[in-house]
Amino acid sequence: MEIKIGIQNITREIVFESEQSADDVAAQVSEALAKGTELRLKDEKGRIVIVPGKALGYVELGAEEARRVGFGAL
């Protein structure tokens, strides 16, 4: 799933792919916003992205879908 994170007062957004479910990510975002703690998410390569909860502007979650393999167009 693709995740986009907008940070307050920063023009560029953080974009990465993650294997976490949308519900898990949404719960972590809600907790970081409510408590003012950092948001920690893991990308598909195992790297951890850390964003201070107070700096979050928005978080956009893409649709969960299996990756397509091959050259066929559907």
ZIHU-V758112 format. One record per residue. N is the residue number from 1. PHI is phi in whole degrees, -180 to 180 (NA if undefined). OMEGA is omega as a letter, one per 40 degrees, with the letter a starting at -180 (* if undefined). Layout:
BEGIN
n: {N N}
phi: {PHI PHI}
omega: {OMEGA OMEGA}
END
This chain:
BEGIN
n: {1 2 3 4 5 6 7 8 9 10 11 12 13 14 15 16 17 18 19 20 21 22 23 24 25 26 27 28 29 30 31 32 33 34 35 36 37 38 39 40 41 42 43 44 45 46 47 48 49 50 51 52 53 54 55 56 57 58 59 60 61 62 63 64 65 66 67 68 69 70 71 72 73 74}
phi: {NA -86 -122 -118 -121 -98 -113 -57 65 -124 -77 -89 -107 -92 -128 -156 -98 -137 -95 -70 -78 -62 -66 -63 -64 -61 -66 -66 -64 -60 -66 -63 -71 -69 -95 74 -92 -77 -99 -118 -127 -107 -85 -69 -97 92 -76 -107 -104 -119 -131 -61 -59 -72 -95 -66 -97 -162 -134 -111 -106 -79 -71 -80 -151 -70 -71 -90 -122 110 -110 -68 -103 -121}
omega: {i i i i i a a i i a a i i a i i i i i i i i i a i i i i i i i i a a a i a i i i a i a i i i a i a i i a a a a i i i i a i i i a i i i a i a a i i *}
END
